[in-house]
Amino acid sequence: MKAKRGLTFIDKFFLWINIFLCVCLFISYLAPVINPTKFWPVAFFGLAYPLLLLGNVILIVYWLFRKKSLVFLSIVCIGIGWRVLNRNIGMRFISPESSKSSAAFARIMTYNVHNFKRYGSKNDLSTKQEILQIIKDQQPDVIGFQEFYTRKKGQYDMLDSIQKILGSKNYYFEPVRSNADVGIGQAVFSKFPIIAHGMIQLSEPTSENQCIYVDIKKGNKPFRFYSVHLQSIRFDPDDYRYLNSVSKQDGKPEVGSAKRLGSKLKTAFLKRSDQVFKIKAHAATCPYPYIISGDFNDTPTSFALAKMSGGMKNAFAECGSGLGRTYNGSFPNYQIDYILATPQFDVLNYYIIEKKLSDHYPVRSDLDLK
């Protein structure tokens, strides 16, 4: 109560805002542990975690200038959620090396290439070539692609192009839509022999939200690699126009549009929850150490990531730095692509290649299988 003495009207106003933001931040800490199928509203607080964190940081600065002990209100609140903070922000400043670590067992990479084109644009050869150049520069030993596009022949025969870049004919491509000329789906390429492969159906057969896996053998060490593409939010152009208008403050919030967006987010939260359980059940039967990577379409403060990463190492949390943003589209502008590994792997580094080609940045990590 002493802290309230001498508070001005403005101080009291900001104190109530501070209390509100702290309560919301506490609720966001529950998002990773509460299944959206049980109580979905909490998932929205997890989605809002970065904004809630920023609001509390701003109020810390305010109370510091006011020289009030109320500064500890947000400091304590943020400190209680330290584990959540570490999933969202890498507290280290390490310049990653482009060359593969000498101790690495394998360089792992995941990339949602959006059909090898920029978001919302038609195919263009320059974007395709720049994406291929990234793969050539990084030289992953194993790479999983989401929204993979290829033709049977010609400049968009991506199966052939990537095999040549990696110098290996080992791959598994699972199209969900195809005809005599074009295939769209997921693909995994490996410099090591692929001894088995398969698909876990997560959604309707023609949906790109699926999971594929390959069993790989390097020397006498087999391991499994899962490439996942969890449920997309499926915003349409009208949704993005509405989000852009609100973010630029050149339009008033529309109840109808807001409800439509909220409904799509809710549906995606619920579907991803079911999809994660399917993948984890499949992985539980795996006889080898395994890696789960791909486009989760969900943030670090989500049930989907918390459940998927249970008992595993998160490469970003182990070695990442900064905000770890992997999506460069309009929404959600967060980290939604991940590389997870079972405890038999040591994470040596983690790197996001921040080149705006697809609407996702490629992510890579060097792992060592003990």
NORRAWO-V497909 format. One record per pair of residues at least 12 apart in sequence whose ideal C-beta (glycine too) atoms are under 8 Angstrom apart, sorted by sequence separation. I is the first residue (numbers start at 0). J is the second residue. D is the distance in Angstrom with one decimal. If there is no record, write none. Layout:
{{I,J,D} {I,J,D}}
//
This chain:
{{29,41,5.2} {30,42,5.6} {115,127,4.5} {158,170,6.7} {172,184,6.7} {173,185,5.4} {198,210,7.0} {199,211,7.5} {212,224,6.4} {241,253,6.7} {295,307,6.9} {322,334,7.1} {350,362,7.3} {172,185,7.6} {173,186,7.3} {198,211,4.9} {199,212,7.2} {212,225,4.6} {278,291,7.0} {349,362,7.6} {350,363,5.4} {27,41,8.0} {30,44,5.7} {31,45,6.7} {58,72,7.8} {59,73,4.9} {158,172,6.3} {172,186,4.3} {197,211,7.2} {198,212,7.7} {211,225,7.5} {212,226,7.2} {349,363,7.8} {350,364,7.2} {26,41,6.3} {29,44,7.4} {30,45,2.6} {58,73,5.3} {59,74,6.2} {115,130,5.7} {171,186,6.8} {196,211,7.1} {197,212,5.8} {210,225,6.0} {211,226,5.4} {241,256,4.4} {349,364,4.8} {29,45,8.0} {30,46,7.7} {170,186,6.3} {171,187,5.1} {196,212,6.7} {210,226,7.0} {291,307,6.3} {299,315,7.8} {348,364,6.3} {27,44,4.2} {56,73,7.2} {170,187,6.5} {196,213,4.5} {210,227,4.5} {347,364,7.5} {348,365,5.2} {26,44,4.4} {27,45,5.2} {30,48,7.4} {55,73,4.0} {112,130,5.9} {170,188,4.5} {195,213,7.1} {196,214,7.0} {210,228,7.2} {238,256,7.4} {242,260,7.5} {346,364,6.1} {347,365,4.3} {142,161,7.9} {169,188,6.9} {170,189,7.0} {195,214,4.0} {209,228,6.2} {237,256,7.6} {241,260,7.2} {315,334,6.8} {346,365,7.9} {347,366,6.7} {27,47,6.5} {110,130,7.8} {169,189,4.5} {193,213,4.8} {194,214,5.0} {208,228,5.3} {291,311,7.0} {346,366,6.1} {347,367,5.9} {23,44,6.1} {27,48,4.5} {55,76,6.2} {56,77,7.7} {167,188,6.9} {169,190,7.0} {193,214,6.9} {194,215,7.1} {207,228,5.8} {208,229,6.3} {238,259,6.9} {345,366,6.9} {55,77,5.9} {167,189,6.6} {169,191,6.8} {171,193,6.1} {185,207,7.3} {193,215,5.8} {194,216,5.2} {208,230,5.1} {238,260,5.8} {315,337,6.8} {344,366,4.5} {345,367,4.4} {110,133,7.9} {142,165,7.8} {149,172,7.2} {165,188,5.8} {167,190,4.6} {169,192,6.0} {170,193,7.4} {184,207,6.6} {192,215,7.0} {208,231,5.9} {314,337,7.4} {315,338,7.6} {336,359,5.9} {344,367,6.6} {23,47,7.2} {24,48,7.5} {27,51,5.7} {110,134,7.8} {166,190,7.2} {169,193,4.9} {183,207,7.0} {185,209,6.3} {187,211,6.4} {189,213,6.5} {191,215,4.9} {192,216,5.3} {207,231,7.7} {271,295,7.4} {299,323,7.5} {313,337,6.6} {314,338,4.1} {335,359,7.8} {336,360,7.3} {338,362,6.1} {344,368,5.6} {345,369,6.3} {52,77,6.9} {147,172,6.9} {165,190,5.8} {171,196,4.2} {173,198,5.2} {184,209,7.5} {186,211,7.9} {187,212,7.9} {191,216,6.4} {238,263,7.3} {271,296,6.7} {313,338,7.8} {314,339,7.1} {337,362,7.5} {338,363,7.8} {343,368,6.0} {344,369,7.2} {108,134,7.7} {122,148,8.0} {139,165,7.6} {162,188,7.1} {185,211,4.9} {187,213,5.0} {189,215,5.4} {191,217,4.5} {201,227,8.0} {234,260,7.3} {271,297,5.8} {313,339,5.7} {314,340,6.9} {325,351,5.9} {327,353,7.9} {336,362,5.1} {338,364,4.8} {340,366,5.6} {343,369,5.6} {24,51,4.6} {127,154,7.6} {134,161,6.5} {138,165,7.2} {161,188,5.5} {194,221,6.9} {275,302,7.8} {279,306,6.6} {312,339,6.7} {324,351,7.4} {23,51,5.2} {24,52,6.9} {127,155,7.1} {151,179,7.3} {158,186,7.4} {201,229,7.3} {202,230,6.9} {275,303,5.1} {279,307,6.7} {311,339,4.4} {312,340,5.0} {318,346,5.3} {323,351,6.7} {327,355,5.2} {108,137,6.1} {131,160,6.0} {135,164,4.9} {151,180,5.4} {175,204,6.6} {176,205,5.6} {201,230,7.5} {234,263,6.6} {267,296,6.7} {268,297,7.8} {274,303,7.8} {278,307,6.9} {308,337,7.5} {311,340,6.1} {312,341,7.5} {317,346,4.0} {318,347,7.2} {124,154,6.4} {127,157,7.9} {131,161,7.4} {134,164,5.5} {150,180,5.7} {151,181,7.8} {175,205,5.5} {233,263,6.1} {271,301,7.8} {272,302,6.0} {276,306,7.2} {279,309,7.4} {307,337,7.7} {311,341,5.7} {312,342,6.5} {318,348,5.2} {319,349,4.4} {328,358,3.9} {20,51,6.0} {24,55,6.0} {106,137,7.2} {108,139,3.7} {134,165,7.4} {150,181,5.7} {175,206,6.4} {232,263,5.5} {271,302,7.9} {272,303,6.5} {275,306,4.8} {308,339,5.2} {310,341,7.4} {311,342,7.4} {318,349,4.1} {327,358,6.0} {328,359,8.0} {52,84,7.3} {106,138,6.9} {107,139,6.5} {110,142,6.6} {112,144,5.7} {114,146,5.6} {149,181,7.4} {150,182,7.9} {175,207,5.7} {232,264,6.1} {271,303,4.3} {275,307,5.1} {307,339,6.5} {310,342,7.4} {312,344,6.6} {314,346,4.9} {317,349,6.9} {319,351,7.8} {326,358,6.6} {327,359,7.1} {106,139,4.8} {107,140,7.2} {108,141,7.3} {109,142,7.1} {110,143,7.5} {111,144,7.5} {112,145,7.4} {113,146,5.1} {114,147,7.8} {115,148,5.6} {122,155,7.1} {131,164,6.2} {148,181,7.3} {149,182,5.3} {268,301,7.9} {298,331,6.4} {304,337,6.7} {326,359,5.8} {327,360,6.2} {20,54,4.6} {21,55,6.7} {106,140,4.8} {107,141,5.4} {108,142,4.2} {109,143,4.9} {110,144,5.8} {111,145,4.1} {112,146,6.0} {114,148,3.8} {148,182,7.5} {175,209,6.4} {233,267,7.4} {268,302,7.6} {272,306,7.6} {299,333,7.5} {312,346,5.6} {315,349,5.5} {325,359,5.9} {326,360,7.6} {20,55,5.4} {48,83,6.9} {52,87,7.5} {105,140,4.2} {106,141,7.6} {107,142,7.6} {108,143,7.5} {109,144,8.0} {110,145,7.5} {111,146,5.4} {112,147,6.4} {148,183,5.3} {189,224,7.5} {232,267,4.7} {268,303,7.9} {298,333,4.6} {299,334,5.7} {314,349,4.6} {325,360,4.9} {105,141,5.9} {109,145,7.6} {112,148,7.5} {147,183,7.0} {173,209,7.2} {230,266,7.9} {231,267,6.9} {298,334,6.6} {324,360,7.5} {146,183,7.3} {147,184,6.0} {149,186,7.8} {187,224,6.2} {230,267,4.9} {298,335,6.4} {325,362,5.9} {16,54,7.9} {17,55,7.6} {20,58,6.8} {49,87,6.7} {147,185,5.8} {173,211,4.9} {297,335,6.1} {48,87,6.7} {97,136,6.7} {99,138,7.1} {147,186,4.3} {187,226,5.3} {296,335,5.5} {97,137,7.2} {115,155,7.3} {145,185,5.8} {171,211,6.5} {186,226,7.9} {230,270,4.0} {295,335,5.7} {17,58,4.8} {144,185,6.4} {185,226,5.6} {229,270,8.0} {230,271,4.7} {294,335,6.4} {295,336,6.9} {16,58,7.1} {115,157,6.5} {143,185,7.2} {144,186,4.6} {171,213,5.1} {229,271,4.8} {294,336,5.3} {295,337,5.6} {143,186,7.5} {144,187,7.4} {185,228,6.3} {293,336,6.9} {143,187,5.0} {144,188,7.8} {230,274,6.1} {292,336,7.8} {293,337,7.3} {13,58,6.5} {17,62,7.9} {142,187,7.1} {229,274,5.3} {292,337,6.4} {141,187,6.9} {142,188,5.3} {229,275,7.2} {291,337,7.8} {292,338,4.4} {318,364,7.2} {141,188,7.3} {292,339,6.7} {13,61,6.0} {141,189,4.8} {290,338,6.8} {291,339,4.6} {314,362,7.9} {139,188,8.0} {140,189,6.9} {141,190,7.3} {290,339,6.8} {291,340,7.9} {140,190,4.7} {141,191,7.3} {290,340,4.9} {314,364,4.1} {21,72,6.2} {25,76,6.8} {28,79,7.3} {140,191,6.5} {227,278,6.3} {289,340,7.7} {290,341,7.6} {17,69,7.0} {21,73,6.4} {24,76,5.5} {28,80,4.8} {31,83,7.1} {288,340,7.6} {289,341,5.6} {314,366,7.7} {20,73,7.5} {24,77,7.3} {27,80,7.6} {225,278,6.7} {288,341,4.8} {18,72,7.5} {25,79,7.5} {290,344,7.2} {10,65,6.5} {14,69,6.4} {17,72,5.6} {21,76,4.4} {25,80,7.8} {28,83,5.6} {288,343,3.9} {17,73,6.3} {24,80,6.7} {27,83,7.4} {288,344,6.3} {10,67,7.1} {225,282,6.9} {223,282,7.8} {6,67,7.8} {146,207,5.9} {145,207,7.1} {208,270,7.8} {223,285,5.2} {210,274,7.6} {223,287,5.0} {225,289,6.5} {227,291,6.3} {229,293,7.6} {232,296,6.6} {2,67,6.6} {222,287,5.0} {223,288,7.5} {224,289,7.1} {225,290,6.7} {227,292,7.2} {228,293,5.7} {229,294,6.9} {231,296,5.5} {294,359,6.5} {2,68,5.1} {208,274,7.3} {221,287,4.8} {222,288,4.8} {223,289,3.9} {224,290,5.0} {225,291,4.4} {226,292,6.3} {227,293,3.8} {228,294,5.0} {229,295,4.9} {230,296,6.1} {1,68,8.0} {2,69,5.3} {210,277,7.7} {222,289,6.2} {223,290,7.2} {225,292,7.0} {226,293,5.0} {227,294,7.2} {229,296,5.0} {143,211,7.9} {202,270,7.4} {210,278,5.4} {222,290,6.9} {224,292,7.4} {225,293,7.3} {227,295,6.8} {228,296,7.7} {229,297,6.7} {114,183,6.8} {212,281,7.8} {292,362,7.7} {210,281,7.9} {202,274,7.5} {201,274,4.4} {214,287,6.7} {141,215,6.5} {229,303,6.3} {201,277,6.2} {290,366,7.1} {140,217,8.0} {201,278,7.6} {199,277,6.0} {199,278,6.1} {288,368,6.1} {143,224,6.8} {145,226,6.9} {143,225,7.9} {144,226,7.3} {145,227,8.0} {146,228,7.4} {199,281,5.4} {141,224,5.4} {143,226,3.0} {145,228,4.2} {210,293,7.7} {105,191,7.5} {243,329,6.3} {242,329,5.5} {242,330,5.4} {239,329,5.0} {239,330,7.4} {234,329,7.9} {234,330,6.9} {232,330,7.8} {232,331,7.7} {105,217,6.8} {104,217,7.0} {104,220,7.4} {107,224,7.5} {109,226,6.9} {111,228,7.3} {119,236,7.9} {222,368,6.3} {145,293,5.8} {220,368,5.5} {141,290,7.8} {143,292,5.6} {145,294,4.7} {143,293,5.8} {217,368,8.0} {111,293,7.7} {107,290,6.0} {109,292,4.2} {111,294,4.5} {109,293,5.3} {107,292,6.3} {109,294,7.4} {107,314,8.0} {118,328,5.4} {87,298,7.8} {146,357,7.7} {87,299,4.7} {86,299,3.9} {87,300,6.6} {86,300,6.8} {145,359,8.0} {137,352,7.1} {83,299,7.6} {83,300,5.7} {43,261,7.7} {46,264,7.2} {86,304,7.5} {133,352,5.7} {43,264,7.0} {133,354,6.5} {42,264,7.9} {42,265,7.7} {133,356,7.6} {137,361,7.4} {139,363,6.1} {93,318,7.3} {111,336,6.7} {129,354,7.0} {39,265,5.5} {42,268,4.4} {89,315,6.4} {130,356,5.2} {137,363,5.6} {86,313,7.1} {89,316,7.6} {91,318,7.5} {93,320,5.8} {109,336,5.8} {129,356,5.4} {130,357,7.0} {91,319,7.7} {92,320,5.7} {109,337,7.7} {133,361,5.9} {39,268,5.8} {86,315,7.8} {89,318,7.7} {91,320,4.9} {109,338,6.2} {35,265,7.7} {39,269,6.5} {86,316,5.7} {89,319,3.8} {90,320,7.8} {126,356,5.4} {85,316,6.0} {89,320,4.0} {107,338,5.7} {89,321,5.6} {35,268,4.1} {36,269,5.8} {88,321,6.9} {89,322,8.0} {107,340,7.9} {35,269,5.4} {88,322,6.1} {89,323,6.0} {87,322,7.2} {88,323,7.4} {35,271,8.0} {36,272,5.4} {87,323,7.3} {35,272,5.1} {36,273,7.4} {34,272,5.6} {117,355,7.6} {117,356,6.4} {118,357,7.0} {104,344,7.5} {117,357,7.2} {118,358,3.7} {116,357,7.5} {117,358,7.7} {115,357,7.7} {103,347,5.7} {112,356,7.9} {113,357,4.0} {102,347,6.1} {112,357,5.0} {113,358,5.4} {111,357,6.0} {113,359,6.9} {87,334,7.3} {100,347,4.6} {110,357,7.3} {111,358,7.5} {112,359,7.7} {100,348,6.3} {111,359,3.9} {110,359,6.9} {48,298,7.1} {48,299,7.9} {110,361,4.0} {46,298,6.0} {48,300,4.1} {96,348,7.4} {109,361,7.1} {110,362,7.4} {45,298,6.6} {95,348,5.4} {108,361,6.2} {109,362,5.4} {46,300,7.4} {95,349,7.4} {108,362,6.9} {109,363,7.8} {45,300,4.0} {46,301,7.5} {93,348,7.5} {95,350,4.1} {108,363,4.1} {45,301,5.3} {107,363,6.5} {108,364,7.9} {45,302,7.5} {106,363,6.2} {107,364,5.4} {106,364,7.6} {107,365,7.5} {42,301,6.9} {106,365,5.1} {107,366,5.7} {42,302,6.6} {89,349,7.9} {105,365,7.4} {106,366,7.9} {105,366,5.6} {103,365,3.8} {104,366,5.8} {102,365,8.0} {103,366,6.7} {104,367,4.5} {105,368,7.3} {103,367,5.8} {104,368,4.3} {100,365,4.6} {102,367,5.5} {99,365,6.0} {35,302,5.9} {100,367,8.0} {34,302,5.8} {31,300,6.1} {33,302,6.6} {30,300,5.3} {31,301,6.4} {32,302,7.3} {30,301,6.1} {31,302,5.8} {28,300,7.9} {30,302,6.3} {27,300,5.9} {31,304,7.1} {32,305,6.7} {31,305,3.5} {49,333,6.9} {46,331,6.8}}
//
